[in-house]
Amino acid sequence: MSLSLNTRKVNGVVLVDMSGRLAAGEPVLLLRNTIRRFIEDGSRKFVLNLGGVSYIDSSGLGELIATYTTIRHQEGDVNLLNLSKSAKDLLQMTKLLTVFDCLDDEAKAVEKLAGKTQTS
């Protein structure tokens, strides 16, 4: 099963609903290209919903880090939503839980980012 993405905007926040496997190859490229397209269009606030992601390999983890870095360099912000136990364990082992804001409630994730103003 490969990765599928569904994107939508709520209060100026881009929600990226993912399902499948975030692994090397096409899935990583799909996420990278989707995020870059929104950044080029001026979006700076993202929520990555990992609720449907069944597996994350090292390339997928690397892409999450690259996504975070890219968005932060554009003076934006990103939250992770609905982490599975295995995804949460992976982020904890790699100490990335201290980097990402991880939430379980979509409305709160959007509200948290929608309330932040972009710096110029």
N, C-alpha and C positions, 0 to 999 in steps of 0.2 A: 504494500500500500504506500503510495507516494504522498506528498503533502498537498493539501488543497487549502487555499486562502479565500476568505470572504472579507471584503473591506467595506466599511461604512463610516460616516462621520456623525458624531453627536456633540453638539455644542462646541464645534471647532476642534474636537479631538478625533483622531483617526483610530478606529478600532479595527484590528486585524485578527479575525477569528481563524485559527489554524486547526486543521485536523489531519491526522496521519503521522508520518515519520519525518522528523526534522533531521535529515542525514545528508551526507556528502552527495554532491552532484546536483541534479535538477531542483530538489527541495530547497537547498541553500541558495541557489541562484534565483529561485522564485521569490523567496523572502527578500533578498538583497535588492532585486530589481523593483519590487513593489514599494519598499521603503524609499528607495532613491527617487522613484517617480513622484511620490507624495512630497518629498523634500523639495524637489525641483518645482513643484506647484505651490510651494510656500508653507506647507504644513510643518509644524514643529512639535506637536504634542501627539503622542502615540500610546495606545494600550495594546499590548500583544496578548491575546487570549490563547493560552496554551492548554485550555481545558480538553481539547480533542486530540492533543498530541500524545501519541502512545510511546514514542521513543525519541531520544535525542542523543546523537553520537557526538564525537569530539568536533567534527566539522559544524554540526548544528549549534553546539555550544559556542564555538568560535564565531559563528555568524550572529548569535545573540549579543556577544561582546562587541563585535564590529558594528552592529546596529546601534547599540547603546552609545558607542564612541562617536559614530557618525552624527547621530541626533544631538548629542551633547555639544559637539563642535559647531553645530548650527544653532546653538543656544536654545535647544529644545529639551524635551524631557520625555521619558518613556517609563511606563509601568508594566509589570507582568501581571496577568490575571489567571486565576483558576489553575494553579500549578498542581499537577498530579503528585502523588507521594514520591514517585521515582524522580520526577523533575526537581522537586523540592530537595530531595536527598542529594541529587547531583549538584545543585547550586550550593548546598550547604558544604559538601565535601570540597568544592573548589573555592569556597569562601565568597562566592558571588551573591549570596543572600544579603551580604552587607553592602553590596553595590546597587542592586536592583530593588525598587519598591515592589513588593509582591502583595497583591490583594486578592480577595475572594469574592468581592462584590463589584459588579460592573458599574453600577451607579456611583459608588464611592470612588472608584478609579477614575471615572470621567470627571466627577466633581473636583477631585483633587487636582487634576491637570487643568481643567477649564478655569479654575480660580486663579491659576498662576499667570502672571503677565510675562510676556517675552521681553527680554532686555534688548536694547538696540545698540 
